[in-house]
Amino acid sequence: MFKKKVLITVLLLMAILFVASCSSEDIVKSSSVGGSVLELGYELDDNMDVVSSETNFKAGEDFYFTFFNNEPVGDNVITVELIHSESGEVLADGEYNLDPEFNYLYDVIYFSNPGKYKVSITVGDEVRATQEVIIE
């Protein structure tokens, strides 16, 4: 009985140390509105979906984003912003003109320097999806 309590105590301490060692820099956040999905990864399949969703990439390395809106976007412009997570500074942005009946967008992006960043997708005046990434 005593050995069992010691083992449980040791396991709990190990779990606490593991959780405490996880830096907040390693945690990424995402958001979406109305069922929108923003995914990032190295490869797209034949349907232009991300094969394996990732949140960690190397500086200067190309990777894909895919945005699925779950319904026609209803606007002819989608804005993609690359934002520094800490400062909120918009490092780059691009506008994509498309048919308002479309609900899907994909492209290649990259970040030049290591850090924590956010990819943000805006349709009209509403942010539909964001995804933080860690660039090493």
Protein Blocks (a to p, Z undefined) as FASTA:
>chain_A
ZZmmmmmmmmmmmmmmmmmmpcfklpccdddeehiacdddfbdcfkopafbacfbdcehi
acdddddehiaehiabdcdddddfklopafbdcdddddfkbcbdcdddddfbgcdddddd
dehjacfbdcddddZZ
